[in-house]
Amino acid sequence: MADKPLHLDLIDTLKDVSVRVDHVRPSHAKGVFVIGSFTPSKEAKQLSTAPHFNSPATPVLARFSLFTGIPDLPSNDPQANPHGLAVRFLIGDGVKSDIVCHSTPLFPASTGEGVLGVFKALRDNNVEEYLSTHPEAIPFFTEDRKTPKHWGTQTFYSINAFKFINAEGKSVFIRYRWVPMAGRHFLTDDELAAKGANFLFDELPEALAQGPIIFKLVAQVAEEGDITGDCTQRWPEDRKLVELGELKLTRVAEKKDLPPQKETIMYNVIPGVQGIEPSDDPIIATRGTVYTASGQTRRQAEIEAEA
Ligand code: HEM
């Protein structure tokens, strides 16, 4: 029998690590959709012709999520970190573009095959042995991750590099960051222990009632020679940071804001618009096939459950 394709092996192994169900995401299963809008800066259009960097404002459908494929994971479980932030720019006429980030600048492997090795180590409970032969994964597994006060007090990172192309055809490589306007604020261990199991979700409507959650979208711009094809290699912190615009998240999404099978919204990392292209980072193409296949499985499972 032929080997299982890489993207299906990745999805299956993720399910082995968490739960074997088809109607939830095998990673970042527990999440909440929020509505908002994105206003670009003047600098954004100098770097890229992408529509959301060149129109006055673009509506956004975002989703905050906890890590792992466990759908009822408590907000104060250590496995809930890193958190996810997926942002969909609803450009119009059916055109959309997504940025899918998580709350650490670290990632444990640079290729789809490498990530499969990480997932298998998690499944087989031998991460320690894995790390002894894969030192590039050590920072991701040993990072001391704190839980934020709420979703909007942490920075999110795209990990993968993308190519921006401007109106003169000039290009640069960038990595995205969502930087919280409220600053970075985290709970102490005691504060976290005193919180309810679902606090990040329960407290979100109240936080939004006091005002929008605002992030600056920032591009870290690579210099000549910076590696774009290996997301385990961070670029030096002195690289130029260009502010691309402001994301204002105003309310939790209601039923009317979402398609009928709401959980089947599939974010993706392939930009799909002019002015932004994937870099040579192989993880981007792998994520592209993984997210599409995973989303289709979820959609089918929801349709069957409702039939
Ligand atoms: C080869 C590498 C990766 C694999 C195999 C993988 C796998 C997955 C899968 C299967 C899903 C669920 C997709 C769906 O059903 O819609 C997912 C979602 C997600 N992943 Fe990844 N992932 C990878 C890399 C990354 C990276 C580098 C990041 C952070 C920058 C990331 C952040 C997220 C987030 C935030 C979501 C939730 C999106 C949502 O809210 O719908 N993943 N991932």
Residues whose N, C-alpha, C, O or C-beta is under 5 A from the ligand:
A	BS01	HEM	L10 R25 P26 S27 H28 R63 S65 G84 L85 A86 V100 C101 H102 G112 V115 Y157 S158 I159 I265 M266 Y267 I283 T286 R287 V290 Y291 S294 G295
